[in-house]
Amino acid sequence: MIKLVACDMAGTTIDEHGDVYVALARCVEETGVTTTAGAVQEWMGADKVEAITALIEAGGGVATQEVVAASFKRFKELLVEFYDANPPVALEGVEDAFRELRRQGIKVALTTGFSRDVAEPLLERLGWSVDDDNLLDAVVCSDEVAAGRPAPHMIHRAMELTGVQDVRAVIAAGDTVNDLAAANNAGVTAVGVLTGKLDRDALAAHPHHHILEGVKDIPALLS
């Protein structure tokens, strides 16, 4: 019996119009290196500091602590600008799915490659919070664990916060390869969703248990 559903944020539960991709590429390119769409995609879902470091190095740059810190600061500034201009919204059916899962007694958590200072304002824009009367039981950010995706730590931390002990009772859903890898590394049911940049074939090429159109379909999957 499933007791916890842990979902990624951007591209999985939230439509932020792909702005995180643009912000990540731009903040790296402003250090003087070049990126490619494929390289950026490879790091989607991962901790953003880790992603910036890897992308700078892949572009031939030197990812010193100072350079990475400045680039991450710029990433956050760009996201604020983009989100102010084009506010993120909940993906279709996600809020209803969360309510239905919680009605059934299933815990709902979000895990994200965003740091807490990026994630909280985004959740506030949507009116999502962790409490008995809202949609969520836990939110875990990548700066709160030893390593972001594809490490399993955020999923296991969500289990800890919600009191779920058995990995067989957990579904983790996401729109990226790193989301699937983290779910598999955590030993939970890995669900890919098609609300991000990757199509069915691209996600299905990696180890998974289910590929769904979106998080909105998880209640039906469980039934």
C-alpha positions as CSV (number, residue, x, y, z in Angstrom):
1,M,0.0,0.0,0.0
2,I,1.4,3.4,-1.0
3,K,1.8,5.8,2.0
4,L,3.8,8.6,0.4
5,V,3.9,10.3,-3.0
6,A,7.0,12.5,-3.5
7,C,7.0,14.8,-6.5
8,D,9.5,17.1,-8.1
9,M,8.5,20.8,-8.5
10,A,9.4,22.5,-11.8
11,G,8.0,20.7,-14.8
12,T,6.4,18.0,-12.6
13,T,3.9,19.8,-10.4
14,I,4.5,23.4,-11.4
15,D,4.5,25.0,-14.9
16,E,7.2,27.7,-14.7
17,H,7.3,28.0,-18.5
18,G,10.8,26.5,-18.7
19,D,12.3,29.6,-17.1
20,V,14.6,27.5,-14.9
21,Y,16.3,26.1,-18.0
22,V,16.8,29.6,-19.4
23,A,18.1,31.0,-16.1
24,L,20.5,28.1,-15.6
25,A,22.0,28.4,-19.0
26,R,22.2,32.2,-18.9
27,C,23.9,32.4,-15.5
28,V,26.5,29.9,-16.6
29,E,27.1,31.6,-20.0
30,E,27.6,35.0,-18.2
31,T,30.8,33.5,-16.7
32,G,32.2,33.4,-20.2
33,V,31.6,29.8,-21.2
34,T,29.1,28.2,-23.6
35,T,26.4,25.7,-22.9
36,T,24.2,23.4,-25.0
37,A,20.5,22.5,-24.5
38,G,21.6,18.9,-24.0
39,A,24.1,19.7,-21.3
40,V,21.5,21.9,-19.4
41,Q,18.9,19.1,-19.8
42,E,21.4,16.6,-18.3
43,W,21.5,18.6,-15.1
44,M,17.7,19.4,-14.8
45,G,16.4,18.1,-11.5
46,A,19.8,18.2,-9.8
47,D,21.0,20.6,-7.2
48,K,21.5,23.9,-8.9
49,V,24.9,24.7,-7.3
50,E,26.1,21.3,-8.5
51,A,24.6,21.9,-11.9
52,I,26.3,25.3,-12.3
53,T,29.6,23.9,-11.2
54,A,29.4,21.0,-13.7
55,L,28.2,23.3,-16.6
56,I,31.0,25.8,-16.1
57,E,33.6,23.0,-16.1
58,A,32.0,21.4,-19.1
59,G,32.3,24.7,-21.0
60,G,35.9,24.9,-20.2
61,G,35.7,27.4,-17.3
62,V,37.2,27.2,-13.9
63,A,34.4,26.7,-11.3
64,T,36.0,28.3,-8.3
65,Q,33.9,28.8,-5.1
66,E,33.6,32.5,-5.8
67,V,32.6,32.0,-9.5
68,V,30.0,29.4,-8.6
69,A,28.6,31.5,-5.8
70,A,28.2,34.6,-8.0
71,S,26.7,32.5,-10.8
72,F,24.2,30.9,-8.4
73,K,23.3,34.4,-7.1
74,R,22.7,35.5,-10.7
75,F,20.5,32.4,-11.3
76,K,18.2,33.4,-8.4
77,E,18.0,36.9,-9.7
78,L,17.1,35.8,-13.1
79,L,14.4,33.4,-11.8
80,V,12.8,36.3,-9.8
81,E,12.8,38.4,-13.0
82,F,11.3,35.7,-15.1
83,Y,8.7,34.6,-12.5
84,D,7.6,38.2,-12.0
85,A,7.1,38.6,-15.8
86,N,5.4,35.2,-16.3
87,P,4.2,33.8,-13.0
88,P,4.4,30.0,-12.5
89,V,1.1,28.1,-12.1
90,A,0.1,24.7,-10.9
91,L,0.1,22.1,-13.7
92,E,-3.4,20.9,-14.7
93,G,-5.0,18.5,-12.2
94,V,-2.1,18.5,-9.8
95,E,-3.9,20.3,-6.9
96,D,-6.9,18.0,-7.3
97,A,-4.6,15.0,-7.3
98,F,-2.9,16.1,-4.1
99,R,-6.2,16.6,-2.4
100,E,-7.4,13.2,-3.5
101,L,-4.2,11.5,-2.3
102,R,-4.4,13.2,1.1
103,R,-8.1,12.3,1.3
104,Q,-7.1,8.7,1.0
105,G,-4.6,9.2,3.8
106,I,-1.5,9.2,1.5
107,K,1.2,11.8,2.4
108,V,2.3,14.2,-0.3
109,A,5.8,15.7,-0.4
110,L,7.7,17.9,-2.8
111,T,11.4,17.4,-3.5
112,T,13.3,19.9,-5.5
113,G,16.7,20.8,-6.9
114,F,16.0,24.4,-5.7
115,S,17.5,25.6,-2.5
116,R,15.0,26.6,0.2
117,D,15.4,30.4,-0.5
118,V,14.3,29.7,-4.1
119,A,11.6,27.2,-3.4
120,E,9.7,29.0,-0.6
121,P,8.8,32.2,-2.7
122,L,7.8,29.9,-5.5
123,L,5.4,28.0,-3.3
124,E,4.1,31.2,-1.8
125,R,3.2,32.4,-5.2
126,L,1.1,29.3,-5.7
127,G,-0.4,29.4,-2.2
128,W,1.0,26.0,-1.4
129,S,2.1,25.2,2.2
130,V,2.8,22.4,4.6
131,D,-0.2,22.1,7.0
132,D,-3.3,20.0,7.6
133,D,-5.6,22.2,5.6
134,N,-3.3,22.7,2.5
135,L,-1.8,20.4,-0.1
136,L,1.5,19.3,1.3
137,D,2.9,17.2,4.1
138,A,6.6,18.0,3.5
139,V,8.9,20.0,1.2
140,V,12.6,18.9,0.9
141,C,15.1,21.2,-0.9
142,S,18.5,20.1,-2.2
143,D,20.5,22.3,0.2
144,E,19.0,20.4,3.1
145,V,20.6,17.1,2.3
146,A,24.1,15.8,1.7
147,A,23.6,15.7,-2.1
148,G,20.9,16.4,-4.6
149,R,19.6,14.1,-7.3
150,P,20.5,11.6,-8.5
151,A,21.3,10.8,-4.9
152,P,18.3,9.3,-3.0
153,H,18.6,11.6,0.0
154,M,15.7,14.0,-0.7
155,I,13.3,11.1,-1.0
156,H,14.6,9.5,2.1
157,R,14.3,12.8,3.9
158,A,10.7,13.1,2.8
159,M,10.1,9.7,4.2
160,E,11.6,10.7,7.5
161,L,9.5,13.9,7.7
162,T,6.3,12.0,7.0
163,G,7.0,9.0,9.1
164,V,7.1,6.5,6.3
165,Q,9.6,3.7,6.8
166,D,9.1,1.3,4.0
167,V,10.5,2.3,0.5
168,R,8.0,-0.1,-1.0
169,A,5.2,2.3,0.2
170,V,6.6,5.3,-1.7
171,I,6.2,6.7,-5.2
172,A,8.6,9.3,-6.5
173,A,7.5,11.2,-9.6
174,G,9.4,13.6,-11.9
175,D,9.9,14.8,-15.4
176,T,13.7,14.3,-15.7
177,V,16.2,11.5,-16.0
178,N,17.7,12.6,-12.6
179,D,14.3,12.3,-11.0
180,L,14.0,8.7,-12.2
181,A,17.6,8.0,-11.1
182,A,17.0,9.3,-7.6
183,A,13.8,7.2,-7.3
184,N,15.7,4.1,-8.3
185,N,18.6,4.9,-6.0
186,A,16.1,5.4,-3.2
187,G,14.5,2.0,-3.8
188,V,11.0,3.5,-4.4
189,T,8.6,3.2,-7.3
190,A,9.9,5.5,-10.1
191,V,7.3,7.4,-12.1
192,G,8.2,9.6,-15.0
193,V,5.7,12.3,-16.1
194,L,5.5,13.9,-19.5
195,T,4.8,17.5,-18.4
196,G,8.5,18.6,-18.7
197,K,10.8,18.8,-21.7
198,L,11.3,15.0,-22.3
199,D,9.0,12.9,-24.3
200,R,7.9,9.3,-23.5
201,D,10.7,7.7,-25.4
202,A,13.4,9.8,-23.7
203,L,12.1,9.0,-20.3
204,A,11.3,5.3,-21.0
205,A,14.9,4.8,-22.1
206,H,15.9,4.9,-18.4
207,P,14.9,2.6,-15.6
208,H,11.4,3.3,-14.4
209,H,8.2,1.6,-13.2
210,H,5.6,3.8,-14.9
211,I,5.4,6.7,-17.4
212,L,2.3,8.9,-16.9
213,E,1.0,11.9,-18.7
214,G,1.2,13.9,-15.5
215,V,1.0,13.8,-11.7
216,K,-2.8,14.2,-12.2
217,D,-2.9,10.5,-13.2
218,I,-1.3,9.2,-10.0
219,P,-4.6,8.7,-8.1
220,A,-5.9,6.6,-11.0
221,L,-2.7,4.6,-11.1
222,L,-3.1,3.7,-7.4
223,S,-6.7,2.8,-7.8
